[in-house]
Amino acid sequence: MALLLKDAIKPNLVQTLEGNPAIIHGGAFANIAQGVNSVLATKMGLSLADYVVTEAGFGADLGAEKFFDIKCRAAGLAPSAAVIVATVRALRFHGGAPVKEVNNAAPDKVKKGLANLGRHIENMGKFGVKAVVAINHFPTDTEEEIELVQAFCAELKTEAVVAKGFADGGAGMTDLANAVVRVADSGESKFKVLYDLDLTIEEKIEKVAKEIYRADSVSYSGDAMTALRRINNLGLSKMPACIAKTQYSFSDDPTLLAAPTGFKITVNDIEIAAGAGFVVPILGKMMRMPGLPEVPASEHMDIDANGVVSGLS
C-alpha cells in the first residue's frame, strides 16, 4: 500500500493536446465502484478555475447517482449543471439494433432508443440539477437522427448539442461549452440528494431502485440478508449505498434495454467499504475486479525503508 500511495495520494496535473489543464485522480468504474474523481482533485480544480468539469460514469443511473449521493454529500459540493453524454449509436442499440448494426443509420431505432435518454434526463431532475445533452458525434450519424435527438430533448426542455471533440478538438466542443456555461450560470439547478442517511440500508437501496432504476421491488439473497445484519451490528447502517450493477441497463439484467419497467432487482450480497465510507450492494452477476493476470504486477514491485521504489518499469 505504501508503494501504491506514495505518490498516488497527490492529484496529477496534466495537460490536453491543446494545453488545457486537467487533474486526474481516482475514478474507478461506476458499475463496480464509485466512478468519480477524488474530492481532493475536484476541490483543487474549483480553487483554480471558474468552471470545473468532472466525469461520473458509466451511465447517470450509476455514475451520476453515486457522484451526487456519495461524493457531493461527503464533500459539500453543489453542481451547477450536468452533461449527459449520448451517442446515436447507443440510441440505435437501445432501440433494438443488433451490436453489429449500430453503425448503420436507423432513425426508427433511434426513436425507440430515446426513451433511455429521456429517463436519464428525468433522473437528473430528481437531484435538482439541470442537464445539457452532449451528442458525441460519430461519422455514421445522420442529420435526420441528430435532429430526432435534439427535437426529443427540446420537448423535455433540455438543450442537445453536437460535440465533435474527437474529430475537431476544442473547436468541436465550443458549442457544448457555451451551452453548459449558460445552464451553470442560469441558477436553475437546486441540488439535492436523493435519500437521507438516517434511512436503513434497505430503504436507501429501495429509494435508488424505484426512483432511478424504476424497479417495482427489491429482493435479497441469504448472503445479502446476513450482510445486512452484520452492517447493523457494526453500527454502519448510516452509510450511503454504492450499488454495483450492469451499466447496460437500468435494471440488473443487461438484456433489458431502453427504459424498462415492471422488473425487480435482486441484491446478491453487500460488501462493507468502511474506509471509503459506504456499503456496496451487488446486483446481478458482477465481476468486481476484471482483467487481473494470474500473477499480479505488484509481485515484482518493492519499496525500501528510504522510500525508493523499484519494479515499476
Secondary structure, 3 states (H helix, E strand, C coil): CHHHHHHHCCCEEEECCCCCEEEECECCCCCCCCCEECHHHHHHHHHHCCCCCCCECCCHHHHHHHHHHHHHHHHCCCCCCEEEEECHHHHHHHCCCCHHHCCCCCHHHHHHHHHHHHHHHHHHHHCCCCEEEEEECCCCCCHHHHHHHHHHHHHCCCCEEEECHHHHHHHHHHHHHHHHHHHHHHCCCCCCCCCCCCCCHHHHHHHHHHHHHCCCEEEECHHHHHHHHHHHHCCCCCCCECCECCCCCCCCCCCCCCCCCCCEEEEEEEEEECCCCEEEEEECCCCCCCCCCCCCHHHHCEECCCCCEECCC
